[in-house]
Amino acid sequence: MAVTGTEIETAYRKLKSYVYYDKTDLRLRERLAKFECSDKFETNLQVVQEVADSANPASNPQFKRWLRNIGCRVVPKKLQPSQTEKRSVNNDDGKFITNVTSAPSIDVESVNYFFDGPIQLHLIAVLWLMREGRHLDSRLLSECCGSRLSPKLHEENDDSLQLFTKYHEQYSRWRDTGIHKAKQLLAEEKRSVAILGLDLREYFYRIDLDFEDVREALRSTDDSGNDKGSLLNCIEAISKAYRAFITPLLAQTHPDLAKFDGGLPIGLCSSLVLAN
């Protein structure tokens, strides 16, 4: 089914709304503002449509040019404590928190890498969610609460601004459901209960995703179209190009991951559905 101009406009509006509510990526906001204020805004959207509608988008020369502009942002994740903080751990002096630092330098203990690429690639990712990713999301159980697509995307001819459900609402449901079940076991069944919280360490860096498995899952959907999976090739190409870019950096900050060629880009919306 052909990619229409209306679809591209909807994808852009969804991306813009997503970026508006996501407070963590100011760089992406800047890119989006420059993209929209450009004199070539309409032309750029049309080019995205032409690439997405081509026979093999991942092999399109324009798409490959976008891939060459992929970069990353390095964001501190954990800072090493200062000498003052180390001393305060061993006494009762308490802590004084200020935005004025007296240290000549700050040592970073660990970092995160965020995807930084052309808005056109972000639009391809949103379009993939609209066309293909929603079929993967619909297969997930309701117990999977994080990073779920908006139900609007499962409606035909959806032109809403919504892309993902509100995370805080999903988190509250996950937390409250767990607590309710624990109370039920305690009060009604008189059973002991332990609530255990777990986190998967550096999950996005360590995902060993087989894109062929994803293609098979897409082909097995009842309402799949003949072109199902064509945009997934773009998502795979983006992921590989990004991983190749950050690999030399990972060798310094995550040496155990330097030879691992998997993972998904943090900061690219398609990664959230694939991670689930």
N, C-alpha and C positions, 0 to 999 in steps of 0.2 A: 504494500500500500504506500503510495507516494507521500512524502513528507510535505506538508503544506506550509505556506507562509503564516497561516493562523496558528499552526502548531508551534512554530519557532517563536512567534510573539508570546504565546502562552508560556512556553519554556522560559523565555527571558523574564516575564513577569513573576513566574514562580521562583526563579533564581534570585531576582531582586528582593522579593519578600523574604526568602530564606536568609539572604545576607543581612537584611535589615534586622531580623530578630536574633541573628548569631552575633554575639558581642565579642567573640574571641579573635576574629580575623580582620584587623583594620586594613591590612594590605589588600585583601580581596575587595573591601569596600572602595579603596582608592582606585583599584583597577576597574571596578564596575562603573564608578563615576566618570573616569576618563573615557571608558568605552561608550557610555551613553552621550557624553558631551561632544564626542567626535563628530566632525562634519560627515564622516562616512558611516554613521551609525546604521542607517537603513541598509546601506550597501553591505556592511559587515554581517548583518542578520541574513541578508539574501545569500551571501556566500556560505554561511553555515547551513542554510537550507539546501543549497546545491551540493555541498559535500555530503550531508546526511542522506540525500536522495540519490546519490550516485550508486552505481552497481556494486562497488566495493569501497565504502567510505574510508576504511583503514589504509587503503592503497592510494587514495587520492593525493596528488602532489601538494595541494594546499594543506591538507590535514598533516602531512609529514613536515611541512614548514612550521606548523603550530607545535609539533612535537619537539622541534629543535629549540624552541623558546621555553621549554619546561625548566624550572629551577626549584628552589626550596627556600624556606625560611627556617632558621635555626632559633629555637626558643628555649631559654633556660627552664628546666623542669625542677631542679633541686640545687640549692646553693649550699656550699660548705659553710658551717657556722663560723662566725668571727671569733676571735680570741675572747672578746667580752662575753659573747653568748656561751662559749665553752666554760668560762669561769662561773657564769650565773647558774649553770646546771648543778654545780656542786655547793651552792650556798643558797641563802634565802633572800638574796637581794631583789629578786623579781626581774622583770623585763621592762625595758623602755623602748617603745616602737616609734620610729620616726622615718620620714622620707628623706632626711638629710643624712648621708653616710659620712662617717669619719674615716673609713678605711680607704687607703690609696688604691686598692684593687679588690675585686670580689672574685673568688674562685667558684666556678660552676662545677657542681658534682655530676649532673646529668642533664641532657638536653632532649628535646623533641624536634622532629623534622616535619614541617608542614608543606604540603603541595603548593607551589606557586607557578601558575601557568596562565596562558591567555584566556580571556573570558570565553572565547570560542570553544575551548575544551571543556570548560564548566558547563556551557550550554549543551554540548554533546552529551555530557553526563546526565543532565536533567532530562534531556530528550530520551535517553536510554531508560531512565526511571519511568517516564510516562509511557513508553512503548513496550519495554521488555521487563524492566525491573519490578514492575507492579505484579507481574505474574509469579515472580519468585516470592515476593512479600506475601501474596495471598496464600501460599503454601505453609507459612509459618503458623505455629499454634498461638493461641491468644496469650499463653504464658510468657511468650517472648515480648517483653514490654518496651525495650529500648529501640530508638531509631526506627520506628515503624512509619510507613508511608500513610499519608492521609487517605481516609476512605474515598475522598473525592476522586483520587486518581483511578479508582476502579470503576468509575462511572464513565459511560461513553460520552464523548464530546465534552469532557471536563475542561472548563476554561477558568477555574478558580485560581486564587493565588497560593493555595495551600500545597505544600510539598510533603512535609513530615507532620505527624501529630506532635502536639506540644510535649516536650520531654518531661517537664516537671509534673504534668498530669499523669503520664505513663509511669513515672517513678513513684508517685504517690500511690497509684493503684497497686504496683508491685509490692511496695512496703506494707501497705495496709492489708492487702490480701494475706501476706505472710503472717502478720501479727494476728489477724482474725483467725487463721487456721491454728496458730499456736494456742490461742485462748480456747478455741473449741476443743482441742485435744486435752487441755488441762482441765477445763470445767466439765465437759460432757463425758469424756472417755477416761478421765483421771490418769492420764499418761504423762510421763515426763517429757519435756520438750527442750531441745537445744536449737537455737537459731545461729546459723553459721554464715558469715559473710566472706566471700572469696573474690579475688580480683585476678584476672589473667595478666601476667606480667608482659608488658610491651606487645600486646596482642596484635596490633596492626602490622608490626614489623615481622611477626613470626607466623602469620597466616600462610599455610601451604595450600593455596587455592588452585584447584585444577579447573581451568576455564572450560575444558572439554566437558567436565561434569555439569557445569553451569549451562552449557549449550544443550546438553541432553535433557536437563530439567526444563529448559525453555521449549524444546521440541515436544516434550510430553504434555504440555498444557493443552487443554481441550480447544481453547480459542486461539491457538497460535496461528500466525500468518506465515506466508511463504518466506517473508524476509526476516523472520524471527532469528535473532542472533547476529545480524549484520552490524548493529551498533555495538554489540558486545565485543566484536573484534577491535573496535576503537578503544573501548575501556581497557582491554588487555594490552593494546599497544601503548596507551598512556601509562599504565602501571609499569610496564617493562622499561619505558624510557625514563620514568621517574626513578625507578630502582637503580638503573644504570648511573643516573646522575648523582644519587646520594651514596652509592657504594663506597667511593673513596673516603667520604666523611665518616661513614659507619665504621670503616677500618680503624679510625681514631677513637670514636666514642662508644661503639658497640662491636668490639673486635670479634666476639663470638658470632656475629651476624654478617661479617664481611664477605663470606663465601656463600651465603644463603641468597638465592635469587627470587624468593617469594615476597610476600607482604602486599599491602595495599596502601595507597597514598592517603595519609591523614589530611583532611581538608577538601577532599573531592567527594561530593555528595553520594556518588554511586558506591563508594567504598562502604558506606553504612549498611546498605542492603546486602551487599556481598559478604560483609563481615558476619551479619546475622545468619 
